[in-house]
Amino acid sequence: MNNNELLVQTARELAARLSNAEIDRASFRAQAIELQNENDQLKKQIKDLQDELGKQK
């Protein structure tokens, strides 16, 4: 394999790794957004339950 072929192969491998890293990053970001939304919903449920308890006293 000559230097040009090695260079092309290395560039392709690096591009594939970068693509995979971007996919992983996007996936982690989507998971973080989903968890943040779930957290917000749980906070609202807690507040609603606290309000309900306050009315019952």
C-alpha positions as CSV (number, residue, x, y, z in Angstrom):
1,M,0.0,0.0,0.0
2,N,1.5,3.3,-1.0
3,N,1.4,6.5,1.0
4,N,-1.6,7.9,-0.9
5,E,-3.7,4.8,-0.3
6,L,-2.8,4.8,3.4
7,L,-3.7,8.5,3.6
8,V,-7.1,7.8,1.9
9,Q,-7.8,4.8,4.1
10,T,-6.8,6.8,7.3
11,A,-9.0,9.7,6.2
12,R,-12.0,7.4,5.6
13,E,-11.5,5.7,9.0
14,L,-11.3,9.1,10.7
15,A,-14.4,10.3,8.9
16,A,-16.3,7.1,10.0
17,R,-15.2,7.6,13.6
18,L,-16.2,11.3,13.6
19,S,-19.6,10.3,12.1
20,N,-20.1,7.7,14.9
21,A,-19.1,10.2,17.5
22,E,-21.6,12.7,16.2
23,I,-24.3,10.0,16.2
24,D,-23.4,9.1,19.8
25,R,-23.4,12.8,20.8
26,A,-26.9,13.3,19.2
27,S,-28.2,10.2,20.9
28,F,-26.9,11.4,24.3
29,R,-28.4,14.8,23.7
30,A,-31.7,13.3,22.9
31,Q,-31.6,11.2,26.0
32,A,-30.7,14.2,28.1
33,I,-33.6,16.2,26.7
34,E,-36.0,13.3,27.3
35,L,-34.7,12.9,30.9
36,Q,-35.0,16.7,31.5
37,N,-38.6,16.6,30.3
38,E,-39.4,13.6,32.5
39,N,-37.8,15.5,35.5
40,D,-39.9,18.5,34.8
41,Q,-43.1,16.3,34.7
42,L,-42.1,14.7,38.0
43,K,-41.5,18.2,39.6
44,K,-45.0,19.2,38.4
45,Q,-46.5,16.1,39.9
46,I,-44.8,16.7,43.2
47,K,-46.1,20.3,43.2
48,D,-49.6,19.2,42.4
49,L,-49.5,16.6,45.1
50,Q,-48.2,19.1,47.6
51,D,-51.0,21.5,46.6
52,E,-53.5,18.7,47.0
53,L,-52.2,17.9,50.5
54,G,-52.3,21.5,51.4
55,K,-56.0,21.6,50.5
56,Q,-56.8,18.5,52.5
57,K,-55.4,19.9,55.8
